[in-house]
Amino acid sequence: MRALLDKLYLASGYLSGFCIVLITLIITAQIVGRMFGFIVPSAEDFSGYALAAATFFGLAYTFREGGHIRVTLVIQHWREGSRYIQELLVLFFALLLVSFMSFYSIHMVWESYIFEEVSSGYVSIPIWIPQVPVAVGIVMLNIAILDDVIALLRHHTPSYKAHEGEIHLEET
């Protein structure tokens, strides 16, 4: 199960990276097109959709790799028991918040599909299509947080804590 979850988080990171490459290709095509006198229809729309997808796909991977900002200025001086309770409470709150976001993201996609909403750009596409990566990304973050809640309850080191000591300043 651990290997499958790790592959899921890595896949979300790769999907995020793919979306960034896609943005680069769309913008490059638009620049080259302007030089030769044509436009890429809805390039801004598709770049925006890819940016949203990159952001949400990257959440779970970044969380697992300890890339989200954690402020430990106060709690670093707490006793281990107090820190454990604080981290458990914060993870439960995050799980609750992200579960709420997951539910309503999926609901948003479903409503867009049911009501057949389309984009208003040059190229009209069903709006649920660019909303799917947002919902999938937030659900993957939900799984990552739940994974760390379970790890913490089992008194294992959560993924984000395993990376706290990795930042080293280079000597110049």
GULO-883991 format. One record per residue (C-alpha): residue number from 1; residue in three letters; x, y, z. Coordinates in steps of 0.25 Angstrom, whole numbers. Each point is the difference from the previous one (the first is absolute). Layout:
<pts>
<pt nr="NUM" rest="ALA" x="X" y="Y" z="Z"/>
...
</pts>
This chain:
<pts>
<pt nr="1" rest="MET" x="0" y="0" z="0"/>
<pt nr="2" rest="ARG" x="11" y="10" z="3"/>
<pt nr="3" rest="ALA" x="7" y="-2" z="-13"/>
<pt nr="4" rest="LEU" x="-13" y="2" z="-7"/>
<pt nr="5" rest="LEU" x="-3" y="13" z="8"/>
<pt nr="6" rest="ASP" x="15" y="5" z="-3"/>
<pt nr="7" rest="LYS" x="-3" y="-3" z="-15"/>
<pt nr="8" rest="LEU" x="-13" y="8" z="1"/>
<pt nr="9" rest="TYR" x="7" y="12" z="6"/>
<pt nr="10" rest="LEU" x="12" y="-1" z="-10"/>
<pt nr="11" rest="ALA" x="-10" y="0" z="-11"/>
<pt nr="12" rest="SER" x="-7" y="12" z="5"/>
<pt nr="13" rest="GLY" x="13" y="7" z="-1"/>
<pt nr="14" rest="TYR" x="3" y="-4" z="-14"/>
<pt nr="15" rest="LEU" x="-14" y="4" z="-4"/>
<pt nr="16" rest="SER" x="3" y="14" z="6"/>
<pt nr="17" rest="GLY" x="13" y="1" z="-8"/>
<pt nr="18" rest="PHE" x="-7" y="-5" z="-13"/>
<pt nr="19" rest="CYS" x="-10" y="12" z="2"/>
<pt nr="20" rest="ILE" x="12" y="10" z="2"/>
<pt nr="21" rest="VAL" x="6" y="-6" z="-13"/>
<pt nr="22" rest="LEU" x="-13" y="1" z="-7"/>
<pt nr="23" rest="ILE" x="-1" y="15" z="4"/>
<pt nr="24" rest="THR" x="13" y="2" z="-6"/>
<pt nr="25" rest="LEU" x="-3" y="-6" z="-13"/>
<pt nr="26" rest="ILE" x="-13" y="8" z="-1"/>
<pt nr="27" rest="ILE" x="6" y="13" z="3"/>
<pt nr="28" rest="THR" x="12" y="-3" z="-10"/>
<pt nr="29" rest="ALA" x="-10" y="-4" z="-11"/>
<pt nr="30" rest="GLN" x="-8" y="13" z="3"/>
<pt nr="31" rest="ILE" x="13" y="8" z="-1"/>
<pt nr="32" rest="VAL" x="5" y="-7" z="-13"/>
<pt nr="33" rest="GLY" x="-14" y="2" z="-6"/>
<pt nr="34" rest="ARG" x="0" y="15" z="3"/>
<pt nr="35" rest="MET" x="13" y="0" z="-8"/>
<pt nr="36" rest="PHE" x="-6" y="-6" z="-12"/>
<pt nr="37" rest="GLY" x="-13" y="7" z="1"/>
<pt nr="38" rest="PHE" x="-10" y="-10" z="6"/>
<pt nr="39" rest="ILE" x="-6" y="-2" z="14"/>
<pt nr="40" rest="VAL" x="-1" y="-13" z="8"/>
<pt nr="41" rest="PRO" x="-15" y="0" z="4"/>
<pt nr="42" rest="SER" x="-3" y="1" z="15"/>
<pt nr="43" rest="ALA" x="15" y="-2" z="4"/>
<pt nr="44" rest="GLU" x="-2" y="9" z="12"/>
<pt nr="45" rest="ASP" x="-12" y="-9" z="4"/>
<pt nr="46" rest="PHE" x="8" y="-13" z="-2"/>
<pt nr="47" rest="SER" x="12" y="6" z="7"/>
<pt nr="48" rest="GLY" x="-9" y="4" z="12"/>
<pt nr="49" rest="TYR" x="-6" y="-14" z="1"/>
<pt nr="50" rest="ALA" x="14" y="-7" z="-1"/>
<pt nr="51" rest="LEU" x="4" y="10" z="11"/>
<pt nr="52" rest="ALA" x="-11" y="-4" z="9"/>
<pt nr="53" rest="ALA" x="2" y="-15" z="-3"/>
<pt nr="54" rest="ALA" x="15" y="2" z="3"/>
<pt nr="55" rest="THR" x="-3" y="6" z="14"/>
<pt nr="56" rest="PHE" x="-10" y="-10" z="4"/>
<pt nr="57" rest="PHE" x="8" y="-12" z="-5"/>
<pt nr="58" rest="GLY" x="12" y="5" z="7"/>
<pt nr="59" rest="LEU" x="-6" y="1" z="14"/>
<pt nr="60" rest="ALA" x="1" y="-14" z="4"/>
<pt nr="61" rest="TYR" x="14" y="-2" z="-5"/>
<pt nr="62" rest="THR" x="5" y="13" z="7"/>
<pt nr="63" rest="PHE" x="-7" y="-4" z="13"/>
<pt nr="64" rest="ARG" x="7" y="-14" z="0"/>
<pt nr="65" rest="GLU" x="13" y="6" z="-3"/>
<pt nr="66" rest="GLY" x="-1" y="11" z="11"/>
<pt nr="67" rest="GLY" x="0" y="11" z="-10"/>
<pt nr="68" rest="HIS" x="-12" y="8" z="6"/>
<pt nr="69" rest="ILE" x="4" y="11" z="10"/>
<pt nr="70" rest="ARG" x="0" y="-5" z="15"/>
<pt nr="71" rest="VAL" x="2" y="10" z="11"/>
<pt nr="72" rest="THR" x="6" y="-7" z="11"/>
<pt nr="73" rest="LEU" x="6" y="12" z="8"/>
<pt nr="74" rest="VAL" x="-8" y="-2" z="12"/>
<pt nr="75" rest="ILE" x="-3" y="-15" z="0"/>
<pt nr="76" rest="GLN" x="15" y="-4" z="-2"/>
<pt nr="77" rest="HIS" x="2" y="3" z="15"/>
<pt nr="78" rest="TRP" x="-12" y="-8" z="5"/>
<pt nr="79" rest="ARG" x="1" y="-13" z="6"/>
<pt nr="80" rest="GLU" x="-2" y="-12" z="-9"/>
<pt nr="81" rest="GLY" x="-14" y="-4" z="6"/>
<pt nr="82" rest="SER" x="-5" y="15" z="-2"/>
<pt nr="83" rest="ARG" x="6" y="0" z="-14"/>
<pt nr="84" rest="TYR" x="-7" y="-13" z="-3"/>
<pt nr="85" rest="ILE" x="-14" y="5" z="4"/>
<pt nr="86" rest="GLN" x="2" y="13" z="-7"/>
<pt nr="87" rest="GLU" x="4" y="-7" z="-13"/>
<pt nr="88" rest="LEU" x="-11" y="-10" z="1"/>
<pt nr="89" rest="LEU" x="-10" y="11" z="2"/>
<pt nr="90" rest="VAL" x="5" y="8" z="-12"/>
<pt nr="91" rest="LEU" x="0" y="-12" z="-9"/>
<pt nr="92" rest="PHE" x="-14" y="-3" z="4"/>
<pt nr="93" rest="PHE" x="-4" y="14" z="-3"/>
<pt nr="94" rest="ALA" x="7" y="-1" z="-13"/>
<pt nr="95" rest="LEU" x="-7" y="-13" z="-3"/>
<pt nr="96" rest="LEU" x="-14" y="6" z="3"/>
<pt nr="97" rest="LEU" x="3" y="12" z="-8"/>
<pt nr="98" rest="VAL" x="5" y="-7" z="-12"/>
<pt nr="99" rest="SER" x="-11" y="-10" z="1"/>
<pt nr="100" rest="PHE" x="-10" y="11" z="-1"/>
<pt nr="101" rest="MET" x="8" y="6" z="-12"/>
<pt nr="102" rest="SER" x="0" y="-14" z="-7"/>
<pt nr="103" rest="PHE" x="-15" y="-2" z="2"/>
<pt nr="104" rest="TYR" x="-3" y="13" z="-6"/>
<pt nr="105" rest="SER" x="10" y="-1" z="-11"/>
<pt nr="106" rest="ILE" x="-6" y="-13" z="-5"/>
<pt nr="107" rest="HIS" x="-14" y="6" z="2"/>
<pt nr="108" rest="MET" x="5" y="12" z="-9"/>
<pt nr="109" rest="VAL" x="4" y="-9" z="-11"/>
<pt nr="110" rest="TRP" x="-13" y="-8" z="1"/>
<pt nr="111" rest="GLU" x="-8" y="12" z="-1"/>
<pt nr="112" rest="SER" x="8" y="6" z="-12"/>
<pt nr="113" rest="TYR" x="-2" y="-14" z="-7"/>
<pt nr="114" rest="ILE" x="-15" y="-1" z="3"/>
<pt nr="115" rest="PHE" x="-3" y="15" z="-4"/>
<pt nr="116" rest="GLU" x="9" y="-2" z="-12"/>
<pt nr="117" rest="GLU" x="8" y="13" z="3"/>
<pt nr="118" rest="VAL" x="9" y="4" z="-11"/>
<pt nr="119" rest="SER" x="12" y="10" z="0"/>
<pt nr="120" rest="SER" x="-2" y="14" z="-6"/>
<pt nr="121" rest="GLY" x="13" y="1" z="-8"/>
<pt nr="122" rest="TYR" x="3" y="-2" z="-15"/>
<pt nr="123" rest="VAL" x="0" y="-15" z="2"/>
<pt nr="124" rest="SER" x="-13" y="-4" z="8"/>
<pt nr="125" rest="ILE" x="3" y="-13" z="8"/>
<pt nr="126" rest="PRO" x="-8" y="-6" z="11"/>
<pt nr="127" rest="ILE" x="5" y="7" z="13"/>
<pt nr="128" rest="TRP" x="0" y="-13" z="8"/>
<pt nr="129" rest="ILE" x="12" y="-5" z="-8"/>
<pt nr="130" rest="PRO" x="10" y="11" z="6"/>
<pt nr="131" rest="GLN" x="-7" y="-2" z="13"/>
<pt nr="132" rest="VAL" x="3" y="-15" z="1"/>
<pt nr="133" rest="PRO" x="15" y="2" z="3"/>
<pt nr="134" rest="VAL" x="-4" y="10" z="12"/>
<pt nr="135" rest="ALA" x="-9" y="-10" z="6"/>
<pt nr="136" rest="VAL" x="10" y="-12" z="-2"/>
<pt nr="137" rest="GLY" x="12" y="9" z="6"/>
<pt nr="138" rest="ILE" x="-8" y="3" z="12"/>
<pt nr="139" rest="VAL" x="-4" y="-14" z="2"/>
<pt nr="140" rest="MET" x="14" y="-4" z="-1"/>
<pt nr="141" rest="LEU" x="4" y="10" z="11"/>
<pt nr="142" rest="ASN" x="-11" y="-6" z="8"/>
<pt nr="143" rest="ILE" x="6" y="-14" z="-1"/>
<pt nr="144" rest="ALA" x="14" y="6" z="3"/>
<pt nr="145" rest="ILE" x="-5" y="7" z="13"/>
<pt nr="146" rest="LEU" x="-8" y="-13" z="4"/>
<pt nr="147" rest="ASP" x="13" y="-8" z="-2"/>
<pt nr="148" rest="ASP" x="7" y="9" z="9"/>
<pt nr="149" rest="VAL" x="-11" y="0" z="11"/>
<pt nr="150" rest="ILE" x="1" y="-15" z="0"/>
<pt nr="151" rest="ALA" x="15" y="0" z="1"/>
<pt nr="152" rest="LEU" x="-1" y="10" z="12"/>
<pt nr="153" rest="LEU" x="-10" y="-8" z="7"/>
<pt nr="154" rest="ARG" x="9" y="-12" z="-2"/>
<pt nr="155" rest="HIS" x="11" y="8" z="6"/>
<pt nr="156" rest="HIS" x="8" y="0" z="-13"/>
<pt nr="157" rest="THR" x="7" y="12" z="-6"/>
<pt nr="158" rest="PRO" x="-9" y="8" z="-9"/>
<pt nr="159" rest="SER" x="5" y="2" z="-14"/>
<pt nr="160" rest="TYR" x="1" y="16" z="1"/>
<pt nr="161" rest="LYS" x="9" y="-2" z="13"/>
<pt nr="162" rest="ALA" x="9" y="-10" z="-6"/>
<pt nr="163" rest="HIS" x="5" y="12" z="-9"/>
<pt nr="164" rest="GLU" x="2" y="11" z="10"/>
<pt nr="165" rest="GLY" x="15" y="-1" z="2"/>
<pt nr="166" rest="GLU" x="3" y="-1" z="-15"/>
<pt nr="167" rest="ILE" x="2" y="14" z="-3"/>
<pt nr="168" rest="HIS" x="15" y="4" z="1"/>
<pt nr="169" rest="LEU" x="5" y="13" z="-4"/>
<pt nr="170" rest="GLU" x="12" y="0" z="-10"/>
<pt nr="171" rest="GLU" x="13" y="5" z="5"/>
<pt nr="172" rest="THR" x="5" y="11" z="-9"/>
</pts>
